[in-house]
Amino acid sequence: MTAARRENTDMPRSDKATRSGKPARAVAPWVRTRLRTAPWAACSLGLLVLVTVYLAAALPRAVDAYETKGLRHEIEAAAPRNSVIELTQPGGLGGTLSEREATVAPSTLLGKRDKLRSLLPEPLRTDPKQTVHGVRTIKRIDGLDKWLPRPDGLNPELVLSSPSDLTAHATVRKGRMPAGSARAPEAVVTAATAKSLGIKPGSVVHVPGVVNAEPVALTVTGIVEPRGIESAYWAVEPLLHTPALTPIVGDEVKYYWQGALLLSPASAPGMFSTTGEPEAYWRYMPTAGHLTARDVDRLEAALGSASAGPDLVSMRQVMGNTGALTTKLDEIVGSFRSMREAINPVVAVAVFGIGAVAAVVVAMTGGLFAARRDGELALLRSRGASLTGIGLRLLGETAAVAVPAAALGLVLAVATVRPPEVTGAPDAGAASAGLPLGPSILAAVLVALLAMLVLPLRAVVLHRRPRLHGGRDDLLTARPSRRRTVMELTLLVLAVGAVASLRLRGTGDSGDYLVSAAPVLVGVIAALVLVRIYPLPLRWLARPARRLRGAVGPLALARAGRSSSTGALPLLALVLALTTAAFGGSVLAGVADARDRAALLATGADARVDGSVEWTPLPPGLTESVRDTAGVRDLAPIQVEYGVAMPSFQGTAAQPMSAPLVGVEPGSYARLADRTDFGPFPAKLLASTGRGGKDTVADTERVLPAIASPAIAERLGSEPLEIVAAAGVFRVKVVAVRTTTPALTGEDFLVVNAADLTHPQPTALLVTGSSADGALDGAALRAAVTAKSDDFVVTLRTELRSTYVDSPLQTGAEEIYAAAIGAGAGYAIVAVLLSLMQSAPERNTLLARLRTMGLTRKQGRRLLGLEALPQAVLAALGGMLVGWATVPLLAPGIDLFRLALATAPGFAPLDSAPLRADPWSLVLPALGVVLLTGLAAAGQAWWAGRKGSIKELRAGDAR
């Protein structure tokens, strides 16, 4: 009955197909059938594509986000006097007083302020709340009154300024706010100015006038206290709120006061009667919340046009023909650009490394699927299936999984990596600060294409001609083809060229991707070389293993040698992952080391205590108080005298030269130099002569042993020469040469024993902490110092180190490297699992058959572990060697300075931060690979032991 029902069901289909002349529609479509047959494989591929697309799509968005944050940080963190955009229009002397009053009337200046702000080109935008306008004198004028302070007989110099909205930015302490007029100007002064210049409410200050040389009288009506002196209103011109005692350097140093009088807007026209050369000004503070990293070129072009271009012409129509725009914002943007150009090539190395690892792992997944379905595809090919038909069906099968996974990964990347918040825009829709989608979409498409094409292409290549079954395809018997040899030689040439280019030119060319791919190319060559030499150690070990007791060892080596010749991909993935981890770990370690060394060189120890003014001697009891502070292990008192003239063995023929003279206590200072590795020396080199102190004033012939920098040592020569300093007059003889010393960050120095000086008086303390990292309790140390004197400053190494990381560019690049290391580790795990899964059915069958011959479960675990370890050990050794070789190969072309330190070379204690191999980054990932492989093999053996052996022992069953 069943047969009849089947016959009745089939007949109409056959008749219908015959009548139409077309083949019958398949009952079970290929893609749906395959996905239902192997759901776990489809889910695994989809998950891998999802994660890979997410990482690839999130990368450009993350880079753009931290670059945007970096640009905004550079502008917002800059000092107001550097970032302010200032427009000025010098005032002339022509016209009547009423005409001049009209040009600087508050309503006129306010109207021009709004017009000028609207003329600033995009993407320049300013904060209206921090906009200031007014009139000021650009030339300081003398205060003529006899009661004004004159430290060295010089008249104080005053700036007259009438900033807008003074009432909102200052609080009246005495008197009242100024009113006045052009003929009777009134002003106020800040509390600091009143204290220093002796000004009181009601005081009249006279300044030189231009009309008949009669002085102009300015009546001070009150004293005010500035509110928020760090705001742009006061910070752009600090003299407005705080007077300065300024030196004049000549044959002798003389000091005079500089201060400011704050006039009312109604009194501003009175400045035209003085010799101060008044000008109108408008100050705009730029906002950065709407800017993105892609606006750098536009921003530089806008600044150039506003400073000396078409936009300046438009603004001069409002200001006047002599109006000008000045700002240092272009220097801030240029500094950001230079830092980005220095950091991006270093980041590109990590991006290429993790990208190569991900591509290899995705290719391995396709290779695994092709190997698992080799028999199925061979059967289809033998029954007449075309390569085109097989390839298109496999393409549709992988596309059904890869395309949705890639789309989901792209959506997750867009949803999770958000652009920085937009602030400072006129309205929400006016600023387009979103992250670009183009690079993310392109990355997602490339990953999806790779995942879709690997399986069909590999199947088409393997089955392009019929193959015999049963032939060996392992590493011991495989012979590389000519095509493979040519490909490997091509990659070798590319790798050598990239490494040579990087060593010669460095990473400065951000568009040279071959240079950034140099570590990847070196890893590829190393992996291919390792695959070629892999059979040799197996052959060497095979004969000695035969003499061992038991069959597990020889069988494991034989099985390792019988592994598929396609094992180059797992080896390549592991080597690239280990190389990326080693290189990335070395970069992060180099950055941390550079920061540590720069901070240590700047302080000389874990903490430094010195005076706020040079040559301030330590007060009595300070040394003992610091020594008794909790957490202090050791301290070294030093005496530093700057600007000491250095004699020369050439006499007066040599050019004048000065350098700091450092007096030290040899024992403590030698210990410090040894701990910091800054010019270590034995303490006996600076052994005391026994002649020092005030009693040796007349003994100018005594010779002190000295440690000098190379330039000073070359200048002094080998004979004792006389040094004339405030610390005494004596002769020195250089006994050692060092390039650095803890007491100073400069290049030149001369170190002697402080006990031999005529006037020994320590001026600083170098403190060493007792903890392993040298951290000190800053509060306790500062309390101990402040209890003795308020004139000394405590500088902690840890606090100084934190100042070197103040840009999102730095932290963002470090996060990219950390993410690359983590992703590389994840892909290495996947590579190990894929490598084991590829031969899992064959291993399960082997274990089942060996169990029938008496193999125990323990021996089975040992067998699988020993079989998997040779390739893992080879990959670990190869990765360590390649990582160790790549770092010194590429180090001459990579400088981590801008990534490690926030400032430019020449403004930090270090001038360079070279890349060095980090031992932990080399060893730990390699050991992790070996351990992971062993655990995975043991887990596979345990899982196979739990299952029955009936399926594996079926004769002729290929499942």
MOFENFEN-V422385 format. One record per residue. N is the residue number from 1. OMEGA is omega in radians with two decimals (none if undefined). D_FIRST is the distance of its C-alpha to the first C-alpha in whole Angstrom. Layout:
N	OMEGA	D_FIRST
N	OMEGA	D_FIRST
This chain:
1	3.10	0
2	3.12	4
3	3.14	5
4	3.13	5
5	3.11	6
6	-3.13	9
7	3.14	10
8	3.14	10
9	-3.06	12
10	-3.01	14
11	-3.13	15
12	3.11	18
13	-3.13	19
14	3.13	20
15	-3.14	21
16	3.11	23
17	-3.12	25
18	-3.12	26
19	-3.11	27
20	-3.10	29
21	-3.14	30
22	3.10	30
23	-3.14	28
24	3.12	25
25	-3.10	26
26	3.13	25
27	-3.11	22
28	3.11	25
29	-3.04	28
30	-3.02	30
31	-3.12	33
32	-3.13	31
33	-3.10	28
34	3.14	31
35	3.10	33
36	-3.12	30
37	-3.10	30
38	-3.11	34
39	-3.12	35
40	3.11	38
41	3.12	39
42	3.12	39
43	3.13	41
44	3.11	43
45	3.13	44
46	3.13	44
47	3.12	47
48	3.12	49
49	3.13	49
50	-3.12	50
51	-3.10	53
52	3.12	54
53	3.12	54
54	-3.14	56
55	-3.11	59
56	-3.13	59
57	-3.13	59
58	-3.07	62
59	-3.13	64
60	3.11	66
61	3.11	66
62	3.13	67
63	3.13	70
64	-3.13	71
65	-3.11	71
66	3.03	73
67	3.08	76
68	3.09	76
69	3.13	77
70	3.12	79
71	3.14	81
72	-3.14	81
73	-3.13	83
74	-3.11	85
75	-3.07	87
76	-3.10	87
77	-3.13	88
78	3.09	91
79	-3.12	94
80	-3.12	95
81	3.10	98
82	-3.07	96
83	-3.07	93
84	3.01	95
85	-3.04	95
86	3.05	99
87	-3.09	101
88	3.05	104
89	-3.14	107
90	3.13	111
91	-3.14	113
92	3.14	116
93	-3.13	120
94	3.10	120
95	3.12	121
96	-3.14	122
97	-3.14	121
98	3.11	120
99	3.12	117
100	3.09	117
101	-3.12	116
102	-3.12	113
103	-3.13	111
104	3.09	111
105	-3.12	110
106	-3.14	107
107	3.12	106
108	3.12	106
109	3.13	105
110	3.10	102
111	3.10	101
112	3.13	101
113	-3.11	99
114	3.13	96
115	-3.13	96
116	3.13	96
117	3.14	93
118	-3.12	91
119	3.11	93
120	-3.05	91
121	3.03	88
122	0.11	85
123	3.11	83
124	3.05	87
125	-3.05	87
126	3.13	89
127	-3.10	89
128	-3.13	92
129	-3.12	93
130	3.11	94
131	-3.12	96
132	3.04	100
133	-3.13	103
134	3.13	106
135	3.13	109
136	3.03	111
137	3.14	113
138	3.10	112
139	3.12	116
140	-3.08	117
141	-3.08	120
142	2.92	123
143	-2.96	124
144	-3.03	127
145	-3.09	128
146	-3.08	130
147	3.08	129
148	-3.07	125
149	3.10	125
150	-3.06	126
151	-3.12	125
152	3.09	126
153	-3.14	129
154	3.13	126
155	3.01	125
156	3.12	122
157	-3.02	119
158	2.99	117
159	3.07	114
160	-3.10	114
161	3.09	111
162	-3.13	110
163	-3.12	106
164	3.02	104
165	-3.14	103
166	-3.10	105
167	-3.11	105
168	-3.07	101
169	3.14	102
170	3.12	105
171	-3.12	106
172	3.07	110
173	3.11	112
174	3.08	115
175	-3.09	117
176	3.07	115
177	-3.07	113
178	3.03	115
179	2.99	116
180	-3.12	119
181	-3.14	119
182	-3.11	120
183	3.11	124
184	-3.05	123
185	3.08	120
186	-3.09	119
187	2.97	116
188	3.07	115
189	3.08	114
190	-3.11	111
191	-3.14	112
192	3.12	112
193	3.14	114
194	-3.13	117
195	-3.07	117
196	-3.08	118
197	3.09	120
198	-3.11	122
199	3.13	121
200	3.03	121
201	-3.08	121
202	3.10	124
203	3.09	124
204	-3.12	125
205	-3.14	124
206	3.12	126
207	-3.12	124
208	3.11	126
209	-3.13	126
210	-3.14	126
211	-3.14	129
212	3.11	132
213	3.12	131
214	3.13	131
215	3.08	129
216	-3.11	126
217	3.11	126
218	-3.10	122
219	3.11	122
220	-3.07	120
221	-3.11	119
222	3.09	116
223	-3.08	114
224	3.08	110
225	-3.13	108
226	3.05	105
227	3.12	101
228	-3.10	98
229	3.10	100
230	3.12	97
231	-3.09	96
232	-3.11	97
233	-3.11	100
234	-2.98	102
235	-3.14	100
236	-3.13	100
237	-3.03	104
238	-3.10	105
239	3.14	109
240	-3.09	108
241	-3.09	108
242	3.11	109
243	-3.11	112
244	3.04	113
245	-2.94	116
246	3.12	116
247	2.94	118
248	-3.05	120
249	3.07	120
250	3.02	123
251	3.02	126
252	-3.09	125
253	3.09	122
254	-3.07	123
255	3.05	121
256	-3.09	121
257	2.96	118
258	-3.13	116
259	-3.09	115
260	2.99	113
261	-3.09	115
262	-3.08	112
263	3.04	114
264	3.08	112
265	3.12	111
266	3.14	114
267	-3.07	116
268	3.13	114
269	3.12	116
270	3.11	119
271	3.13	118
272	3.12	119
273	-3.14	123
274	3.12	122
275	-3.04	122
276	-3.14	118
277	-3.07	117
278	3.07	114
279	3.02	111
280	-3.12	108
281	3.05	104
282	-3.11	101
283	3.14	99
284	3.07	95
285	-3.11	92
286	3.01	89
287	-3.09	86
288	-3.05	83
289	-3.13	80
290	-3.04	79
291	3.00	79
292	-3.13	76
293	-3.14	77
294	-3.13	76
295	-3.05	79
296	-3.12	81
297	3.12	82
298	-3.12	83
299	3.10	85
300	3.12	87
301	3.13	87
302	3.12	88
303	3.10	91
304	3.13	92
305	-3.14	93
306	-3.12	94
307	-3.10	97
308	-3.09	98
309	-3.09	96
310	-3.13	95
311	3.07	94
312	3.09	98
313	3.13	99
314	-3.13	97
315	3.10	99
316	3.06	102
317	3.10	102
318	-3.08	102
319	-2.98	104
320	-3.03	107
321	-3.12	107
322	3.13	108
323	-3.11	105
324	3.06	103
325	3.10	100
326	3.10	99
327	3.02	97
328	3.12	95
329	3.11	92
330	3.08	91
331	3.11	92
332	3.13	90
333	3.10	87
334	3.08	88
335	3.08	88
336	-3.13	84
337	-3.12	83
338	3.09	85
339	3.14	83
340	3.13	80
341	3.10	80
342	-3.06	81
343	-3.03	78
344	3.11	76
345	3.10	76
346	3.10	76
347	-3.12	72
348	3.11	71
349	3.11	71
350	-3.12	69
351	3.12	66
352	-3.13	66
353	-3.11	65
354	3.08	63
355	3.11	61
356	3.12	61
357	-3.14	59
358	3.13	57
359	-3.14	56
360	-3.13	55
361	3.08	53
362	3.08	51
363	3.09	51
364	3.13	50
365	3.07	47
366	3.09	46
367	3.10	46
368	3.13	44
369	3.13	41
370	3.14	42
371	3.13	42
372	-3.08	39
373	-3.11	37
374	-3.13	39
375	3.12	36
376	-3.11	33
377	3.09	36
378	3.11	37
379	3.10	33
380	-3.14	33
381	-3.12	36
382	-3.14	35
383	2.98	32
384	3.12	35
385	3.14	35
386	3.09	38
387	3.13	41
388	3.13	41
389	3.11	38
390	-3.12	38
391	-3.13	41
392	3.11	40
393	3.10	37
394	3.09	39
395	3.09	41
396	3.13	39
397	-3.14	38
398	3.13	41
399	3.13	42
400	3.12	40
401	-3.00	41
402	-3.06	45
403	3.08	46
404	3.13	45
405	3.13	47
406	3.11	50
407	3.12	50
408	3.09	50
409	3.11	53
410	3.13	55
411	3.12	55
412	3.12	56
413	3.13	58
414	-3.08	60
415	-3.05	59
416	3.12	61
417	-3.05	64
418	3.10	66
419	3.06	69
420	-3.11	72
421	3.14	73
422	3.08	76
423	3.06	79
424	3.10	82
425	3.14	80
426	3.07	82
427	-3.01	79
428	-3.09	75
429	-3.07	74
430	-3.09	77
431	3.08	76
432	-3.06	73
433	3.11	73
434	3.12	69
435	-3.11	68
436	3.12	67
437	-3.06	63
438	3.14	63
439	3.14	63
440	3.11	61
441	3.12	58
442	3.12	59
443	3.13	58
444	3.13	55
445	3.14	54
446	3.12	55
447	3.13	53
448	3.11	50
449	3.12	50
450	3.14	51
451	-3.12	48
452	-2.96	46
453	-3.06	47
454	-3.10	48
455	-3.14	44
456	-3.13	43
457	3.13	47
458	3.11	46
459	3.13	43
460	-3.14	44
461	-3.09	47
462	-3.03	45
463	3.11	43
464	3.03	45
465	-3.13	45
466	-3.11	42
467	3.07	43
468	3.13	43
469	3.06	42
470	3.12	44
471	-3.13	47
472	3.10	49
473	-3.07	50
474	-3.04	53
475	-3.07	56
476	-3.08	58
477	-3.11	56
478	3.10	56
479	-3.12	59
480	3.12	60
481	3.11	59
482	3.12	62
483	3.13	61
484	3.13	60
485	3.12	64
486	3.14	65
487	-3.13	63
488	3.10	65
489	3.10	68
490	3.10	68
491	3.11	67
492	3.12	70
493	3.12	73
494	-3.13	71
495	3.13	72
496	3.12	75
497	-3.14	76
498	-3.13	75
499	3.12	77
500	3.13	80
501	-3.13	80
502	3.13	79
503	-3.08	82
504	-3.00	85
505	-3.09	84
506	-3.11	82
507	-3.05	80
508	-3.14	82
509	-3.06	80
510	-3.14	77
511	-3.12	75
512	-3.08	75
513	3.08	71
514	3.10	72
515	3.14	74
516	-3.14	72
517	-3.09	69
518	3.11	72
519	3.11	70
520	3.14	67
521	3.09	68
522	3.10	70
523	3.11	67
524	3.13	64
525	3.14	67
526	3.14	67
527	3.13	63
528	3.09	63
529	3.13	66
530	3.09	64
531	-3.14	61
532	-3.09	63
533	-3.09	65
534	-3.13	62
535	-3.04	62
536	3.13	65
537	3.11	66
538	3.10	62
539	3.14	64
540	-3.10	67
541	-3.06	65
542	-3.09	63
543	3.09	65
544	-3.11	67
545	-3.13	64
546	-3.10	63
547	3.14	66
548	3.07	65
549	-3.12	64
550	-3.07	60
551	-3.04	57
552	-3.11	56
553	3.12	59
554	-3.13	59
555	3.12	55
556	3.10	55
557	3.10	58
558	3.12	56
559	3.10	53
560	3.11	55
561	3.13	56
562	3.12	52
563	-3.02	52
564	3.10	50
565	3.07	53
566	3.14	52
567	3.11	54
568	-3.13	56
569	3.07	55
570	3.13	55
571	3.13	58
572	-3.14	59
573	-3.12	58
574	-3.14	60
575	3.13	63
576	3.13	63
577	3.13	63
578	3.10	65
579	3.11	68
580	3.13	67
581	-3.14	68
582	-3.12	71
583	3.12	72
584	3.09	71
585	3.11	73
586	3.09	76
587	-3.13	76
588	3.11	76
589	3.11	78
590	3.09	81
591	3.13	81
592	3.14	81
593	3.13	84
594	3.12	86
595	3.11	86
596	-3.09	87
597	3.12	90
598	3.13	91
599	3.14	92
600	3.12	93
601	-3.13	96
602	-3.13	97
603	-3.11	98
604	-3.12	99
605	3.09	97
606	3.07	95
607	-3.14	97
608	3.10	101
609	3.09	103
610	-3.06	106
611	3.07	108
612	3.06	107
613	-3.12	111
614	3.08	111
615	3.03	114
616	-3.09	114
617	3.12	115
618	3.11	113
619	3.13	114
620	3.08	116
621	-3.12	113
622	-3.13	110
623	-3.14	109
624	3.14	109
625	3.11	107
626	-3.13	104
627	-3.11	104
628	3.13	104
629	-3.14	101
630	3.12	98
631	3.14	96
632	3.13	98
633	-3.08	98
634	3.04	101
635	-3.11	103
636	3.07	105
637	-3.14	108
638	3.09	109
639	-3.07	112
640	3.06	111
641	-3.07	114
642	3.02	113
643	3.11	114
644	-3.14	117
645	-3.13	118
646	3.09	117
647	3.13	120
648	3.09	120
649	3.10	121
650	3.12	122
651	-3.09	124
652	3.13	125
653	-3.11	123
654	3.10	120
655	3.12	118
656	-3.12	118
657	3.10	115
658	-3.14	114
659	3.10	112
660	3.03	111
661	-3.07	113
662	3.02	111
663	-3.03	113
664	2.94	111
665	-2.92	111
666	-3.07	110
667	-3.11	108
668	-3.12	106
669	3.08	105
670	3.08	104
671	3.13	102
672	3.13	100
673	3.12	100
674	-3.14	98
675	-3.10	96
676	-3.08	95
677	3.05	95
678	3.11	98
679	-3.14	101
680	-3.12	101
681	3.04	104
682	-3.06	106
683	-3.10	108
684	3.10	111
685	-3.14	111
686	3.14	113
687	-3.07	115
688	3.07	118
689	-3.11	122
690	-3.13	123
691	-3.14	125
692	-3.13	124
693	-3.06	125
694	3.13	127
695	-3.09	130
696	-3.13	129
697	-3.09	130
698	-3.10	132
699	-3.13	130
700	-3.12	129
701	-3.13	129
702	-3.06	126
703	-3.14	123
704	3.01	119
705	-3.05	116
706	2.99	114
707	-3.01	110
708	2.99	109
709	-3.07	107
710	-3.10	107
711	3.13	109
712	3.13	111
713	3.11	112
714	-3.12	112
715	-3.09	115
716	-3.13	117
717	-3.04	117
718	-3.12	118
719	3.11	121
720	3.10	122
721	-3.04	122
722	3.07	124
723	3.09	122
724	-3.09	123
725	3.08	121
726	3.13	121
727	3.13	120
728	3.07	123
729	-3.06	125
730	3.07	124
731	3.11	123
732	3.04	119
733	-3.10	118
734	3.13	114
735	3.12	113
736	3.14	109
737	3.11	107
738	-3.13	104
739	3.13	102
740	3.07	101
741	-3.05	102
742	-3.01	101
743	-3.00	104
744	3.05	103
745	-3.11	100
746	-3.09	103
747	-3.03	103
748	3.12	107
749	3.06	109
750	-3.05	111
751	3.11	111
752	3.09	114
753	-3.10	115
754	-3.12	116
755	-3.12	118
756	3.13	120
757	3.11	120
758	3.14	124
759	3.13	122
760	3.13	119
761	-3.12	117
762	3.12	113
763	-3.12	111
764	3.08	108
765	3.04	105
766	-2.96	102
767	3.08	100
768	-3.13	97
769	-3.10	95
770	-3.13	94
771	-3.07	90
772	-3.14	88
773	3.10	87
774	-3.12	91
775	-3.12	90
776	3.05	93
777	-3.07	94
778	-3.12	95
779	-3.14	96
780	-3.13	98
781	3.13	100
782	3.10	101
783	3.12	102
784	3.14	104
785	-3.10	105
786	3.13	106
787	-3.13	108
788	-3.11	111
789	3.07	111
790	-3.06	109
791	-3.07	110
792	-3.07	107
793	3.08	103
794	3.10	100
795	3.13	98
796	3.12	95
797	-3.10	93
798	3.12	89
799	3.13	90
800	3.13	91
801	-3.12	88
802	3.14	86
803	3.14	88
804	3.12	87
805	-3.09	83
806	-3.11	84
807	3.05	82
808	3.06	78
809	-3.14	78
810	-3.11	79
811	3.12	76
812	3.12	73
813	3.10	74
814	3.10	74
815	3.08	71
816	3.12	69
817	3.11	70
818	3.10	69
819	3.11	65
820	3.10	65
821	3.12	66
822	3.11	63
823	3.08	61
824	3.09	61
825	3.12	61
826	3.12	57
827	3.06	56
828	3.08	58
829	3.12	55
830	3.14	52
831	3.11	53
832	-3.13	53
833	3.11	50
834	3.13	48
835	3.12	50
836	-3.14	49
837	-3.10	45
838	-3.14	45
839	-3.11	45
840	3.13	44
841	3.14	40
842	3.13	42
843	3.09	45
844	3.10	42
845	3.13	41
846	-3.14	44
847	3.13	45
848	-3.13	42
849	3.14	43
850	3.09	46
851	3.09	46
852	3.11	44
853	3.01	48
854	3.13	49
855	3.13	50
856	3.12	51
857	3.11	50
858	3.10	54
859	3.10	54
860	3.10	51
861	3.10	52
862	-3.11	56
863	-3.12	54
864	3.10	52
865	3.14	55
866	3.13	57
867	-3.09	55
868	-3.02	55
869	-3.10	59
870	3.14	60
871	3.12	59
872	3.11	60
873	3.12	63
874	3.12	64
875	3.14	63
876	3.12	65
877	3.12	68
878	3.12	67
879	3.11	67
880	-3.11	70
881	-3.13	72
882	3.10	71
883	3.12	72
884	-3.12	75
885	-3.09	76
886	-3.09	75
887	3.12	77
888	3.10	80
889	-3.06	79
890	-3.06	79
891	-3.13	81
892	-3.12	84
893	-3.08	82
894	3.07	81
895	-3.08	84
896	-3.00	82
897	-3.06	85
898	3.06	84
899	-3.08	81
900	-3.02	83
901	-3.04	86
902	-3.04	86
903	3.14	90
904	3.09	90
905	-3.10	92
906	3.12	96
907	3.11	95
908	-3.14	94
909	3.13	95
910	3.06	93
911	3.13	93
912	3.10	89
913	-3.07	86
914	3.11	85
915	3.12	81
916	3.11	81
917	3.12	78
918	-3.07	77
919	-3.13	77
920	3.12	74
921	3.09	72
922	-2.97	72
923	-3.02	71
924	3.10	69
925	3.14	66
926	3.08	66
927	3.11	66
928	3.11	63
929	3.14	61
930	3.14	61
931	3.13	61
932	3.12	58
933	3.12	56
934	3.14	57
935	3.13	55
936	3.10	52
937	3.10	52
938	3.10	52
939	3.09	50
940	3.11	47
941	3.12	48
942	3.13	48
943	3.12	45
944	3.12	43
945	3.14	44
946	-3.09	43
947	3.06	39
948	-3.07	37
949	-3.05	37
950	-3.08	34
951	-3.10	33
952	-3.08	36
953	3.10	36
954	-3.14	32
955	3.06	33
956	-3.14	32
957	-3.07	31
958	-3.10	33
959	none	33
